[in-house]
Amino acid sequence: MRLLLASLPLVIAGLACTPTGSESVPEPTEPAASSPTTSAPSATSSRDQEEEVSGAGPRLKVTRVVGGLDIPWDVQEIPGGLLVTERDRARLLLVKNGKVRSLHYPANDVWVSGETGLMSIAVDPGYQDNRRIFLCQGGFTGSGTDVRVVAWRLNAKQTRVTRPQVLLSGLPVSSGRHGGCRLLIDRESGALRVGTGDAAIGTNPRNLASLGGKTLRLDRKTGEPWPDNPYIDAADPQQRYVVTSGHRNVQGLAQRRDGSMWSVEHGSFRDDEVNLLEDGGDYGWNPVPGYNEAVPMTDQSLPGPQIDARWSSGTPTIATSGGSWVRGSQWGRYDGALATGALAGERLVFLQFTRDGRLRQELAPAELRSFGRLRSVTTASNGDLLVTTANGGGSDAVLRVRPRG
């Protein structure tokens, strides 16, 4: 045991405790296994937190930047506008002044199935000069399909993307379930981080020769493994990309002010996780034989040390997804919290941690409880939060969240 699990279940009014996961593909209905024995009492009870919300931080103003979208997976700010991906339509959109334009992008080259399609976006720190962006998407191979990371350049008129460069391919897939694929550029090193799903294949998470159920790190210019990766000298070329293993379905990556890297991960029918990532760390998901989701998210019975979550949802899953650290004094007590969207839980959750990474408080403001399923959370340059909804049927939106006054 290496870290302390702070498990704090969130009370979800009206949410049935059914054994379903975050997406449209049903999860298995195995009986719950026993939780890890490393749980610690929370700072406040869930009921206390629900009653405390109104006075815990500033009132929030939520505005709809754009509507009429269908499963917008990610939103990222670029000079003069926002880039948005639609997962199932495989469209790359530019939002400027409240208007949406579909960019010329080869949607037919995107493999769309289940939870996989056109997913995460990262914007190069040198975008002003090179107009380079990175997309994570389902792809086609000579013999089948995969998930891959592709670099593109947006033309000067912001009408199309050109000059594709496949940086990393071969992320495993099955039906499209657990496609993962969150991108983040490390602001300290400039490396490109990738969070992946296990493709619902039980052996992937702890198999270091598989890119599934991992976090990865690579050079964003060349696609080569980052030279400081923990397995850089491994004989297997895929293992050289691996930073952490034992994950189920990494949906969020977020870098704290102190430079630490954190992941947000879907649980099965329980125990969504927020993890503090350590190079070479094993986070304990091992659903074998077959794909046995009765096992704990962090299975301390496995050989070697397993790193416990810094936050866990408990039962049932609320399907936490994208996350971003809140910054700016205007946010009051929310400043410095990790804001993460919840799909099944249909809310935005603010998680406050101490400097050494222990859970201090969990808040879910009422202002974000009426928009349905929330997926990606991004911090804009002015400190506002950009949030995508994931309700489907052309009813989705990009929301802007800011403190009032």
C-alpha positions in Angstrom: 0.0 0.0 0.0 1.5 3.3 -1.1 -1.1 6.0 -0.8 -4.2 6.6 1.3 -7.6 6.1 -0.4 -10.0 8.9 0.5 -13.3 7.5 -0.5 -16.2 9.9 -0.3 -19.5 8.8 -1.9 -21.6 11.5 -3.5 -25.3 11.5 -2.8 -27.1 11.7 -6.2 -30.8 12.5 -5.8 -32.9 10.4 -8.1 -30.0 8.4 -9.5 -30.8 4.7 -9.5 -28.0 2.4 -8.2 -27.9 0.3 -11.3 -24.8 -1.5 -12.5 -24.4 0.7 -15.6 -21.3 2.5 -16.7 -20.8 6.0 -18.1 -21.6 5.4 -21.8 -24.4 3.8 -23.8 -22.8 0.3 -23.6 -24.1 -1.6 -20.6 -21.7 -2.8 -18.0 -21.9 -6.3 -16.6 -24.0 -7.0 -13.6 -21.6 -8.9 -11.3 -22.1 -8.7 -7.6 -20.0 -6.0 -5.9 -16.7 -7.2 -4.5 -15.4 -6.0 -1.2 -13.8 -2.5 -1.2 -10.1 -2.1 -0.5 -9.4 -1.9 3.2 -7.5 1.3 3.0 -10.4 3.7 3.1 -10.2 6.7 5.4 -13.0 8.7 6.9 -14.0 11.8 4.9 -13.7 15.4 6.2 -17.4 15.9 6.0 -20.4 13.7 5.3 -22.2 13.8 1.9 -25.3 15.3 3.6 -23.1 18.0 5.2 -21.7 18.8 1.8 -25.1 19.0 0.1 -26.2 21.5 2.8 -23.0 23.4 2.7 -22.9 24.1 -1.1 -24.7 27.5 -1.1 -22.2 29.0 1.3 -19.1 27.2 0.2 -18.1 29.3 -2.8 -19.3 32.1 -5.0 -22.6 31.7 -6.9 -21.9 30.6 -10.5 -23.1 32.0 -13.8 -23.6 29.4 -16.5 -24.0 30.5 -20.1 -24.6 28.5 -23.2 -21.8 29.3 -25.7 -23.3 27.2 -28.4 -26.0 24.6 -28.7 -27.3 22.1 -31.2 -24.3 19.8 -30.9 -24.2 16.0 -30.7 -21.9 14.4 -28.1 -19.2 17.1 -28.1 -16.3 15.2 -26.6 -13.8 18.0 -26.0 -13.5 21.8 -26.2 -10.2 23.8 -26.3 -9.5 27.4 -26.6 -7.5 28.8 -29.5 -6.8 32.5 -30.4 -10.1 34.0 -31.5 -12.3 31.0 -30.8 -12.9 27.4 -29.6 -12.3 24.1 -31.1 -14.8 21.4 -30.4 -14.9 17.7 -31.4 -18.1 15.7 -31.9 -17.4 12.1 -31.1 -20.0 10.2 -33.2 -20.3 12.7 -36.1 -16.5 12.9 -36.2 -16.7 16.6 -36.9 -14.1 19.2 -35.9 -15.9 22.5 -35.2 -14.7 26.1 -34.8 -16.9 28.3 -32.5 -16.4 32.1 -33.0 -18.7 34.8 -31.6 -21.4 32.2 -30.8 -21.4 30.8 -34.4 -20.3 27.3 -35.4 -18.4 26.3 -38.5 -17.5 22.8 -39.4 -13.9 22.6 -40.5 -12.8 20.6 -43.5 -11.6 17.4 -41.7 -11.5 13.8 -43.1 -14.4 12.4 -41.0 -14.5 9.3 -43.1 -11.0 8.4 -41.8 -12.4 8.2 -38.2 -13.5 4.8 -36.9 -16.7 5.5 -34.9 -18.1 2.7 -32.6 -19.6 2.8 -29.2 -17.5 5.1 -27.0 -14.9 5.7 -29.6 -14.8 8.3 -32.4 -13.3 11.8 -32.6 -12.3 12.6 -29.0 -9.7 14.7 -27.3 -8.0 17.9 -28.5 -4.7 19.4 -27.4 -3.4 22.7 -28.6 0.3 23.2 -29.2 1.9 25.8 -26.9 3.4 27.4 -30.0 0.1 27.5 -31.8 0.4 31.3 -32.6 3.3 30.4 -34.8 2.7 26.8 -36.0 -1.2 26.5 -35.7 -0.6 22.9 -34.6 -3.3 20.8 -32.8 -3.5 17.2 -31.7 -6.5 14.9 -31.9 -7.2 11.5 -30.5 -9.5 9.4 -32.7 -10.6 6.0 -33.7 -8.7 4.9 -36.9 -8.4 2.3 -39.6 -5.4 0.0 -40.1 -4.6 -2.3 -42.9 -6.2 -5.2 -41.0 -8.7 -3.6 -38.7 -9.1 -0.6 -36.3 -7.3 1.2 -33.5 -7.2 4.4 -31.5 -4.5 6.9 -32.5 -3.0 10.4 -31.9 -2.7 12.6 -34.9 -1.1 16.1 -35.2 -2.7 18.6 -37.6 -2.2 22.2 -38.8 -5.1 24.6 -39.0 -4.8 26.8 -42.0 -4.5 30.6 -41.7 -8.1 31.2 -42.6 -9.2 28.6 -40.0 -11.3 26.7 -42.5 -9.5 23.3 -42.7 -6.8 21.1 -41.1 -3.9 19.9 -43.2 -0.6 18.0 -43.0 -1.6 15.1 -40.8 1.1 13.3 -38.8 0.3 10.1 -37.0 2.3 10.4 -33.7 1.1 7.2 -32.1 -1.1 4.4 -33.4 -2.0 0.9 -32.2 -3.9 1.8 -29.0 -6.1 -1.3 -28.6 -9.8 -1.5 -29.4 -12.5 -4.1 -29.3 -16.2 -3.0 -29.8 -15.3 0.6 -29.2 -16.0 0.3 -25.5 -13.4 2.0 -23.2 -11.8 4.1 -25.9 -10.3 6.5 -23.3 -8.0 8.9 -25.1 -7.5 12.2 -23.2 -4.7 14.4 -24.4 -2.7 17.0 -22.3 0.5 18.8 -22.9 2.7 18.9 -19.9 3.4 22.6 -19.4 6.7 22.0 -17.7 8.3 19.5 -20.1 6.3 20.1 -23.3 5.6 16.3 -23.5 2.3 15.1 -24.8 0.4 13.0 -22.3 -2.2 10.4 -23.4 -4.8 8.7 -21.1 -6.1 5.4 -22.6 -8.9 2.9 -22.0 -8.4 -0.8 -21.6 -10.7 -1.6 -24.6 -12.7 -3.9 -22.2 -9.9 -6.5 -22.5 -9.0 -7.8 -19.1 -5.3 -8.4 -19.7 -4.5 -5.0 -21.1 -4.2 -2.8 -17.9 -1.3 -4.6 -16.3 0.4 -5.8 -19.6 3.2 -3.3 -20.1 3.5 -4.3 -23.7 -0.1 -3.0 -24.3 -1.0 0.7 -24.7 -4.4 0.1 -23.2 -5.4 1.0 -19.6 -2.3 3.3 -19.3 -1.1 6.8 -19.3 1.5 7.5 -21.9 4.1 10.2 -22.6 5.6 11.1 -26.0 7.4 13.8 -27.9 4.7 15.9 -29.5 7.0 16.8 -32.4 8.3 13.4 -33.4 5.9 10.9 -31.7 8.9 9.1 -30.0 8.6 7.9 -26.4 9.6 10.6 -23.9 13.2 10.1 -22.9 12.4 10.2 -19.2 9.7 7.5 -19.3 10.2 4.8 -16.7 10.4 2.0 -19.3 12.4 3.8 -21.9 15.0 1.0 -22.2 12.4 -1.8 -22.5 12.8 -4.3 -25.4 9.2 -3.9 -26.4 8.8 -0.6 -28.3 5.2 0.0 -27.0 6.3 -0.3 -23.4 8.7 2.6 -23.8 5.6 4.9 -24.0 4.1 3.7 -20.7 4.2 6.0 -17.6 1.5 4.4 -15.5 -0.5 1.2 -15.7 -3.5 -0.6 -14.1 -6.2 1.8 -15.3 -9.7 1.0 -16.5 -10.7 4.0 -18.7 -8.8 7.3 -18.3 -11.2 10.1 -19.3 -9.4 13.1 -17.8 -5.9 14.4 -17.3 -5.1 17.6 -15.4 -1.9 19.2 -14.2 -1.9 21.0 -10.9 -0.1 24.3 -10.2 2.7 22.4 -8.5 3.3 20.4 -11.8 1.8 17.2 -10.5 -0.3 15.2 -13.0 -3.7 13.7 -12.1 -6.1 11.4 -13.9 -9.9 11.0 -13.8 -11.0 7.5 -14.4 -14.3 5.7 -15.0 -15.1 3.0 -12.5 -17.3 -0.1 -13.2 -20.6 0.1 -11.3 -18.7 1.8 -8.5 -15.5 3.6 -7.6 -14.8 6.2 -10.2 -11.3 7.5 -9.3 -9.1 10.6 -9.3 -5.5 9.5 -9.2 -2.2 11.3 -8.5 0.1 9.8 -11.2 3.5 8.5 -10.3 6.0 7.4 -12.9 6.0 3.6 -13.1 2.9 3.4 -10.8 0.4 0.5 -11.0 -3.1 1.6 -10.1 -4.5 -1.9 -9.6 -7.2 -2.6 -12.2 -6.9 -6.3 -13.2 -10.3 -7.6 -14.3 -9.3 -11.2 -15.2 -10.1 -13.9 -16.0 -12.2 -12.7 -18.9 -13.5 -9.2 -18.1 -14.5 -9.6 -14.5 -15.7 -6.3 -13.1 -16.4 -7.6 -9.7 -12.8 -7.0 -8.8 -11.9 -3.8 -6.9 -10.7 -0.8 -9.0 -7.5 -0.9 -6.9 -6.9 -4.5 -6.1 -4.4 -4.6 -3.2 -4.2 -8.5 -3.5 -2.2 -8.2 -6.7 1.6 -8.7 -6.6 3.6 -5.6 -6.0 2.5 -2.2 -4.6 -0.8 -0.8 -6.0 -1.4 3.0 -5.7 -4.8 3.9 -4.1 -7.0 6.6 -5.5 -6.9 10.1 -4.0 -10.7 10.3 -4.4 -13.3 7.5 -5.2 -17.0 7.9 -5.9 -18.0 4.8 -4.0 -21.2 3.1 -5.1 -22.8 3.8 -7.5 -20.6 5.2 -10.2 -21.3 8.8 -11.2 -19.0 8.5 -14.2 -16.5 11.3 -13.7 -15.0 12.3 -17.0 -12.8 15.3 -18.0 -11.2 17.4 -15.3 -9.3 20.7 -14.9 -7.8 22.6 -12.0 -9.7 25.9 -11.1 -7.5 28.9 -10.9 -8.1 32.6 -10.0 -9.0 34.4 -6.8 -12.5 35.2 -8.3 -13.4 31.6 -7.6 -13.1 32.0 -3.9 -13.1 28.6 -2.1 -13.3 26.9 -5.5 -9.9 28.3 -6.4 -7.4 25.4 -6.6 -10.0 22.7 -6.8 -10.2 20.0 -9.4 -13.4 20.4 -11.3 -14.6 17.3 -13.0 -17.7 16.5 -15.1 -20.0 13.7 -14.2 -21.9 11.8 -16.9 -24.2 9.5 -14.9 -24.2 11.9 -12.0 -25.2 14.9 -14.2 -23.3 17.6 -12.3 -19.9 19.3 -11.9 -17.9 18.2 -8.9 -15.3 20.4 -7.3 -12.7 18.4 -5.3 -10.4 20.2 -2.9 -7.1 18.5 -2.0 -4.5 19.5 0.5 -1.0 20.4 -0.8 0.1 16.8 -0.2 -2.9 15.4 -2.1 -5.3 14.4 0.6 -9.0 15.0 -0.1 -10.3 17.9 1.9 -13.8 18.7 0.5 -16.2 17.7 -2.2 -18.8 20.2 -3.6 -21.4 20.0 -6.4 -23.0 23.4 -7.0 -26.7 23.6 -7.8 -26.1 25.8 -10.8 -24.6 22.8 -12.8 -27.3 20.2 -12.0 -29.7 21.0 -14.7 -27.7 20.4 -17.9 -27.7 16.6 -17.9 -24.5 14.6 -18.5 -21.3 16.7 -18.3 -18.1 15.4 -20.0 -15.1 17.6 -20.6 -13.9 20.5 -18.4 -11.3 22.9 -19.7 -9.9 26.1 -18.1 -10.1 29.1 -20.4 -7.3 31.7 -20.5 -9.4 34.1 -18.3 -10.0 31.4 -15.7 -13.6 30.5 -16.8 -14.5 26.8 -17.1 -15.6 25.4 -20.5 -17.8 22.4 -20.1 -19.4 20.1 -22.7 -22.7 18.2 -22.3 -23.2 14.6 -23.5 -26.9 14.0 -23.8 -27.0 13.2 -27.5 -29.7 13.7 -30.1 -28.4 17.1 -31.2 -29.3 18.7 -27.8 -25.8 19.2 -26.5 -23.9 22.4 -25.8 -20.7 24.0 -24.7 -21.2 25.9 -21.4 -19.1 28.7 -19.9 -19.0 28.7 -16.1 -17.7 31.7 -14.1 -18.3 33.2 -10.7 -21.0 35.9 -10.5 -20.0 39.4 -9.7 
